[in-house]
Amino acid sequence: MASERSEPARRLPTAVKIVIAGGFGVGKTTMVGTVSETRPLRTEEILTDESVGVDDVSGVERKKTTTVAMDFGRITMRDEYVLYLFGTPGQERFWFMWDEVALGALGAVVLADTRRLSDCFPSVDYFERRGTPFVVAVNCFEGEQRFELGEIQQALNLGPAVPVMLCDARSLESCKRVLIDMVLHAMKARGLAAEPQRA
């Protein structure tokens, strides 16, 4: 009796932790929600009068909610990698949580808003100090002034090895490109050979 051929064991996708950071109102919650294939976990609260004088809403006056712990979502890339996305809170009063959120991350995306570019300095400084590979993704808001990527890289005092790119946090394809570029950059920076295929 012929022996049955056993099916090759299916390789489980590699789990990768990614941090999405940046200033208040830059689009972190939007980005995580845009790409997550599961219902994202959000810890948003309504902004109240208690935040007046505490949270700087200049440039984002229409923002009505704020993340107070983190955002969490998940996306699978070509059945090879599962990216677990952790969005940090943007306000200074919640920065104490960043160490827990960033623990074990392969790398990070620092979202930037050219209307409030200085708001992403703390994120850039944080990941530089930790030695965490990161990319800067400039979220393109309607009506904002556009800058050359080289100008943004210079304004943020970034080294030439730190990728800077444009993105639209509302666009799945745009966010996927940022995440793939971030993973490729982080793997190269960490000396890892395996690379995810581009979507």
C-alpha positions in Angstrom: 0.0 0.0 0.0 1.5 3.3 -1.1 2.4 5.6 1.7 0.5 8.9 1.8 2.6 12.0 1.3 2.4 14.3 4.3 1.7 17.9 3.6 4.6 20.2 4.3 4.2 22.1 7.5 2.9 25.5 7.0 5.3 28.2 8.1 3.8 30.5 10.6 4.2 34.3 9.9 6.8 36.1 11.8 5.4 38.5 14.4 6.9 42.0 14.3 6.2 44.9 16.7 6.1 48.4 15.2 5.6 51.7 17.1 3.7 54.6 15.6 4.8 57.8 17.3 4.5 61.5 16.8 3.0 64.7 18.2 -0.6 65.4 19.3 -3.1 65.2 16.5 -0.6 64.0 13.8 -2.7 61.0 12.7 -1.4 58.1 14.7 -4.8 56.7 15.6 -6.0 57.3 12.0 -3.0 55.3 10.6 -3.4 52.4 12.9 -7.2 52.3 12.1 -6.5 52.5 8.4 -4.2 49.5 8.1 -5.5 47.2 10.8 -7.2 44.1 9.5 -8.9 43.6 12.8 -11.0 46.1 14.7 -8.3 48.4 16.3 -8.1 48.9 20.0 -8.4 52.6 20.8 -8.0 54.3 24.1 -9.4 57.7 23.1 -11.1 60.1 25.4 -13.0 63.3 24.6 -11.0 66.5 25.1 -12.5 68.6 27.9 -11.9 72.0 29.4 -9.5 70.2 31.8 -7.0 70.0 28.9 -7.1 73.8 28.2 -3.6 75.2 28.8 -2.2 71.6 29.1 -2.6 70.3 25.5 -1.5 72.6 22.7 -4.2 72.3 20.0 -3.0 75.1 17.8 -3.2 73.8 14.2 -5.5 71.0 15.2 -8.4 73.0 16.7 -11.0 70.6 15.3 -9.6 67.6 17.2 -12.2 66.4 19.8 -10.6 63.3 21.2 -7.1 62.2 22.4 -5.3 58.9 22.9 -4.6 58.4 26.6 -2.9 55.0 26.6 -2.2 53.5 23.1 -3.7 52.4 19.9 -3.3 48.8 18.7 -3.8 47.1 15.4 -2.6 44.3 13.2 -1.8 43.8 9.5 -0.5 40.7 7.7 2.0 41.2 4.9 2.0 38.5 2.2 1.4 35.8 4.9 5.1 36.2 5.9 4.9 38.8 8.6 2.3 40.0 11.0 2.9 43.5 12.0 1.6 44.5 15.4 1.1 48.3 15.5 1.3 50.2 18.8 0.4 53.9 18.6 1.8 56.1 21.3 -0.1 59.0 23.0 1.2 62.3 21.7 0.9 64.6 24.7 3.9 65.1 27.0 1.9 64.1 30.1 1.6 60.6 28.7 5.2 60.1 27.6 5.9 58.0 30.7 4.2 55.1 28.8 6.5 55.1 25.9 9.1 52.8 27.4 6.4 50.1 27.8 4.9 50.6 24.4 8.3 50.6 22.6 9.7 47.5 24.5 10.7 44.8 22.0 9.8 46.8 18.8 11.7 46.2 15.6 11.4 49.8 14.7 9.2 52.9 14.6 7.3 55.3 12.3 7.5 58.9 13.4 4.5 60.7 11.9 5.1 64.4 11.2 2.8 67.3 10.4 4.5 70.2 8.7 2.1 72.6 10.4 3.6 71.5 13.8 6.9 70.0 12.7 8.6 70.6 16.1 6.0 68.3 17.7 7.9 65.2 16.4 11.2 66.2 17.9 10.6 64.3 21.1 9.8 61.1 19.2 12.9 61.5 17.0 15.1 62.1 20.1 13.5 59.2 21.9 14.2 56.6 19.2 17.7 58.0 18.6 18.6 57.7 22.3 17.2 54.1 22.4 19.0 53.1 19.1 15.6 52.1 17.6 15.6 52.3 13.8 12.8 54.6 12.6 11.5 56.4 9.5 9.8 59.8 9.4 6.5 59.8 7.5 5.1 63.3 6.7 1.3 63.0 6.9 -0.2 65.1 4.1 -3.0 67.2 5.5 -5.2 69.2 3.1 -4.3 72.8 2.8 -0.9 72.5 4.5 2.3 74.0 3.1 4.3 71.4 1.2 8.1 71.1 1.8 10.8 69.1 0.0 11.7 66.0 1.9 15.3 67.2 2.1 14.1 70.4 3.8 12.2 68.3 6.4 15.3 66.0 6.9 17.4 69.1 7.5 14.9 70.8 9.8 14.7 67.7 12.0 18.5 67.3 11.9 18.2 63.8 10.7 21.2 61.8 9.5 21.2 60.7 5.8 20.4 57.1 6.8 17.0 58.0 8.3 14.3 57.7 5.5 11.8 60.5 5.1 8.7 60.0 3.1 5.2 61.4 2.4 2.1 59.5 3.5 -1.6 59.9 3.8 -2.7 58.2 7.1 -6.2 57.7 5.5 -4.9 55.7 2.6 -4.3 51.9 3.1 -1.8 51.7 0.2 0.1 54.8 1.4 0.3 53.4 5.0 1.4 50.0 3.8 4.3 51.5 1.8 5.5 53.4 4.9 5.3 50.2 7.0 7.1 48.1 4.4 9.9 50.7 4.0 10.2 51.0 7.8 10.5 47.2 8.2 13.1 47.0 5.4 15.0 49.9 7.0 14.9 48.4 10.5 16.0 45.0 9.3 18.9 46.5 7.4 19.9 48.6 10.4 19.8 45.6 12.7 21.7 43.4 10.3 18.9 41.0 9.7 19.0 39.1 6.4 15.4 38.2 5.7 13.3 40.9 4.1 9.6 41.1 3.4 8.6 41.3 -0.2 7.1 44.6 -1.2 3.4 44.6 -1.7 
